[in-house]
């Protein structure tokens, strides 16, 4: 076992260091990798690096002596997917080509696992291979109770390019939210610092001042109003902070999203209407990994459709996905 030095290949450009390492040295456990990073044994161009360091072509990676032996047996997540779940997932597909799959994620389905979460989207992605050798990969996230458009990359190169688009704000996201009450202004821009704060029920996102927190920016416009009891908003987040839209509605507009008891309390509920969160990722416009622009929209979930009808709102038809340019 000796020290190695490897040069980053163009195909690995913009990969996270930890993912690059696991791809090239799968026999190394996650714990061992974190220890080598923490102690500075792994370096990029002679400097200490973090797990999330983005690699550039031509950089030199120092690799300390590693354990020998075969790679550990990969987790067979496909075995966890029942035929029923696989059929249900396939029905969620809005768009598919050789590089990208777009889904309409249902309300209540977690994107990834966590405490007490047994079923989640990431654990069932083997069902969406559609003949590809590689397993589809998540490139962005939606909250458990947020429905709508979510993209999957079908190979490593597509994943890097899509992830870069989301990091660089090239992905344009449009959300629909049904809020309780009516904002003071029909349209506007919210620019508010947000941070994670502790509460008696765990951490949550909240407005903060001073040097703490990060700026979160959202543009919004009114689609329709129902007797001042509820407002249908179209929202365009220009940043991607945790629970950004939910906090902006509850704190900046003082109109919590219907069903959002976490940030709106009792004020987030209307008598006779669903208590589910009324937040939907309606549309996404993103540079396609193979060129041009992909535009995908998703119809709202049943509970939002029912609430729109109850309030007298007319829901427009969902346009077909398209790739332009």
JOSUL-V95819 format. One record per residue. N is the residue number from 1. RES is the residue in one letter. PSI is psi in degrees with one decimal (NA if undefined). Layout:
BEGIN
n=N res=RES psi=PSI
n=N res=RES psi=PSI
END
This chain:
BEGIN
n=1 res=X psi=121.5
n=2 res=X psi=167.2
n=3 res=X psi=136.5
n=4 res=X psi=158.9
n=5 res=X psi=126.6
n=6 res=X psi=144.7
n=7 res=X psi=136.4
n=8 res=X psi=123.1
n=9 res=X psi=150.4
n=10 res=X psi=-33.8
n=11 res=X psi=-19.4
n=12 res=X psi=5.2
n=13 res=X psi=137.2
n=14 res=X psi=6.0
n=15 res=X psi=147.0
n=16 res=X psi=146.5
n=17 res=X psi=-43.6
n=18 res=X psi=-37.2
n=19 res=X psi=-37.3
n=20 res=X psi=-44.3
n=21 res=X psi=-43.7
n=22 res=X psi=-30.2
n=23 res=X psi=-38.7
n=24 res=X psi=-24.5
n=25 res=X psi=68.4
n=26 res=X psi=-12.6
n=27 res=X psi=-12.5
n=28 res=X psi=127.8
n=29 res=X psi=162.0
n=30 res=X psi=-40.3
n=31 res=X psi=-42.4
n=32 res=X psi=-39.9
n=33 res=X psi=-45.6
n=34 res=X psi=-38.5
n=35 res=X psi=-43.3
n=36 res=X psi=-34.9
n=37 res=X psi=-43.7
n=38 res=X psi=-35.6
n=39 res=X psi=2.9
n=40 res=X psi=15.7
n=41 res=X psi=-29.8
n=42 res=X psi=126.4
n=43 res=X psi=152.3
n=44 res=X psi=118.4
n=45 res=X psi=39.0
n=46 res=X psi=0.9
n=47 res=X psi=151.4
n=48 res=X psi=149.9
n=49 res=X psi=155.1
n=50 res=X psi=166.4
n=51 res=X psi=-34.7
n=52 res=X psi=11.6
n=53 res=X psi=130.1
n=54 res=X psi=128.6
n=55 res=X psi=148.2
n=56 res=X psi=148.5
n=57 res=X psi=140.6
n=58 res=X psi=-12.6
n=59 res=X psi=151.9
n=60 res=X psi=128.2
n=61 res=X psi=124.7
n=62 res=X psi=126.6
n=63 res=X psi=117.2
n=64 res=X psi=171.8
n=65 res=X psi=132.6
n=66 res=X psi=155.1
n=67 res=X psi=145.4
n=68 res=X psi=165.8
n=69 res=X psi=168.1
n=70 res=X psi=160.2
n=71 res=X psi=147.3
n=72 res=X psi=153.2
n=73 res=X psi=124.9
n=74 res=X psi=149.1
n=75 res=X psi=128.0
n=76 res=X psi=75.8
n=77 res=X psi=-20.8
n=78 res=X psi=-26.4
n=79 res=X psi=-20.8
n=80 res=X psi=-12.9
n=81 res=X psi=115.0
n=82 res=X psi=162.0
n=83 res=X psi=-37.6
n=84 res=X psi=-45.7
n=85 res=X psi=-39.0
n=86 res=X psi=-43.0
n=87 res=X psi=-39.1
n=88 res=X psi=-41.0
n=89 res=X psi=-42.5
n=90 res=X psi=-32.0
n=91 res=X psi=-16.9
n=92 res=X psi=-9.7
n=93 res=X psi=124.2
n=94 res=X psi=-32.3
n=95 res=X psi=145.1
n=96 res=X psi=134.8
n=97 res=X psi=-164.5
n=98 res=X psi=-15.9
n=99 res=X psi=-28.0
n=100 res=X psi=144.2
n=101 res=X psi=132.6
n=102 res=X psi=131.0
n=103 res=X psi=156.6
n=104 res=X psi=91.9
n=105 res=X psi=128.7
n=106 res=X psi=154.9
n=107 res=X psi=136.3
n=108 res=X psi=-8.2
n=109 res=X psi=115.9
n=110 res=X psi=146.2
n=111 res=X psi=-38.2
n=112 res=X psi=167.8
n=113 res=X psi=169.9
n=114 res=X psi=-173.2
n=115 res=X psi=128.5
n=116 res=X psi=16.9
n=117 res=X psi=112.1
n=118 res=X psi=-29.4
n=119 res=X psi=125.5
n=120 res=X psi=162.4
n=121 res=X psi=-46.0
n=122 res=X psi=-31.0
n=123 res=X psi=-6.1
n=124 res=X psi=11.0
n=125 res=X psi=-16.9
n=126 res=X psi=-25.3
n=127 res=X psi=-9.6
n=128 res=X psi=27.4
n=129 res=X psi=-38.1
n=130 res=X psi=45.8
n=131 res=X psi=-7.7
n=132 res=X psi=146.8
n=133 res=X psi=-39.9
n=134 res=X psi=147.1
n=135 res=X psi=137.4
n=136 res=X psi=151.6
n=137 res=X psi=142.2
n=138 res=X psi=140.2
n=139 res=X psi=-9.6
n=140 res=X psi=-178.8
n=141 res=X psi=157.9
n=142 res=X psi=146.9
n=143 res=X psi=156.3
n=144 res=X psi=-45.0
n=145 res=X psi=5.5
n=146 res=X psi=130.8
n=147 res=X psi=171.1
n=148 res=X psi=-163.4
n=149 res=X psi=126.4
n=150 res=X psi=136.9
n=151 res=X psi=146.1
n=152 res=X psi=141.0
n=153 res=X psi=142.9
n=154 res=X psi=-4.9
n=155 res=X psi=173.9
n=156 res=X psi=-41.3
n=157 res=X psi=-44.3
n=158 res=X psi=-38.2
n=159 res=X psi=-43.0
n=160 res=X psi=-42.3
n=161 res=X psi=-40.3
n=162 res=X psi=-42.3
n=163 res=X psi=-38.6
n=164 res=X psi=-38.4
n=165 res=X psi=-40.3
n=166 res=X psi=-39.6
n=167 res=X psi=-37.9
n=168 res=X psi=7.8
n=169 res=X psi=21.7
n=170 res=X psi=-15.3
n=171 res=X psi=124.5
n=172 res=X psi=116.6
n=173 res=X psi=137.6
n=174 res=X psi=127.9
n=175 res=X psi=151.1
n=176 res=X psi=135.1
n=177 res=X psi=135.7
n=178 res=X psi=114.9
n=179 res=X psi=154.7
n=180 res=X psi=127.8
n=181 res=X psi=-166.6
n=182 res=X psi=124.5
n=183 res=X psi=154.0
n=184 res=X psi=-38.2
n=185 res=X psi=142.9
n=186 res=X psi=-30.3
n=187 res=X psi=159.1
n=188 res=X psi=-169.9
n=189 res=X psi=127.8
n=190 res=X psi=126.0
n=191 res=X psi=102.2
n=192 res=X psi=135.4
n=193 res=X psi=131.7
n=194 res=X psi=149.0
n=195 res=X psi=169.6
n=196 res=X psi=126.9
n=197 res=X psi=149.9
n=198 res=X psi=143.1
n=199 res=X psi=177.5
n=200 res=X psi=-15.6
n=201 res=X psi=27.5
n=202 res=X psi=-174.1
n=203 res=X psi=150.4
n=204 res=X psi=163.1
n=205 res=X psi=140.0
n=206 res=X psi=157.5
n=207 res=X psi=138.9
n=208 res=X psi=162.7
n=209 res=X psi=171.6
n=210 res=X psi=-145.9
n=211 res=X psi=-11.2
n=212 res=X psi=153.3
n=213 res=X psi=177.6
n=214 res=X psi=145.8
n=215 res=X psi=137.3
n=216 res=X psi=128.0
n=217 res=X psi=130.4
n=218 res=X psi=133.6
n=219 res=X psi=143.0
n=220 res=X psi=157.0
n=221 res=X psi=153.9
n=222 res=X psi=129.5
n=223 res=X psi=-44.0
n=224 res=X psi=159.1
n=225 res=X psi=140.3
n=226 res=X psi=92.8
n=227 res=X psi=33.7
n=228 res=X psi=0.3
n=229 res=X psi=-33.5
n=230 res=X psi=151.6
n=231 res=X psi=136.1
n=232 res=X psi=114.5
n=233 res=X psi=144.9
n=234 res=X psi=126.4
n=235 res=X psi=139.3
n=236 res=X psi=96.8
n=237 res=X psi=128.1
n=238 res=X psi=-8.8
n=239 res=X psi=171.7
n=240 res=X psi=54.0
n=241 res=X psi=153.6
n=242 res=X psi=126.9
n=243 res=X psi=26.9
n=244 res=X psi=-51.1
n=245 res=X psi=-37.0
n=246 res=X psi=-41.7
n=247 res=X psi=-39.3
n=248 res=X psi=-41.1
n=249 res=X psi=-48.2
n=250 res=X psi=-39.8
n=251 res=X psi=-45.6
n=252 res=X psi=-45.3
n=253 res=X psi=-15.1
n=254 res=X psi=34.1
n=255 res=X psi=87.7
n=256 res=X psi=151.8
n=257 res=X psi=134.6
n=258 res=X psi=127.5
n=259 res=X psi=-3.3
n=260 res=X psi=73.6
n=261 res=X psi=-26.1
n=262 res=X psi=-42.4
n=263 res=X psi=-15.5
n=264 res=X psi=-9.0
n=265 res=X psi=-148.1
n=266 res=X psi=-25.0
n=267 res=X psi=-11.5
n=268 res=X psi=5.6
n=269 res=X psi=146.0
n=270 res=X psi=137.2
n=271 res=X psi=133.2
n=272 res=X psi=5.1
n=273 res=X psi=155.8
n=274 res=X psi=141.1
n=275 res=X psi=2.6
n=276 res=X psi=151.8
n=277 res=X psi=129.3
n=278 res=X psi=66.3
n=279 res=X psi=125.8
n=280 res=X psi=127.7
n=281 res=X psi=91.4
n=282 res=X psi=-44.3
n=283 res=X psi=154.3
n=284 res=X psi=132.5
n=285 res=X psi=121.1
n=286 res=X psi=144.8
n=287 res=X psi=130.8
n=288 res=X psi=140.6
n=289 res=X psi=-26.0
n=290 res=X psi=7.0
n=291 res=X psi=155.4
n=292 res=X psi=-167.4
n=293 res=X psi=134.3
n=294 res=X psi=129.8
n=295 res=X psi=119.4
n=296 res=X psi=135.7
n=297 res=X psi=154.5
n=298 res=X psi=137.1
n=299 res=X psi=148.8
n=300 res=X psi=159.5
n=301 res=X psi=162.1
n=302 res=X psi=-41.3
n=303 res=X psi=-31.8
n=304 res=X psi=-38.7
n=305 res=X psi=-44.0
n=306 res=X psi=-41.3
n=307 res=X psi=-40.3
n=308 res=X psi=-44.8
n=309 res=X psi=-41.0
n=310 res=X psi=-37.8
n=311 res=X psi=-4.4
n=312 res=X psi=17.7
n=313 res=X psi=139.9
n=314 res=X psi=118.7
n=315 res=X psi=123.0
n=316 res=X psi=160.2
n=317 res=X psi=149.4
n=318 res=X psi=122.1
n=319 res=X psi=153.1
n=320 res=X psi=144.8
n=321 res=X psi=151.4
n=322 res=X psi=154.5
n=323 res=X psi=120.7
n=324 res=X psi=151.5
n=325 res=X psi=NA
END
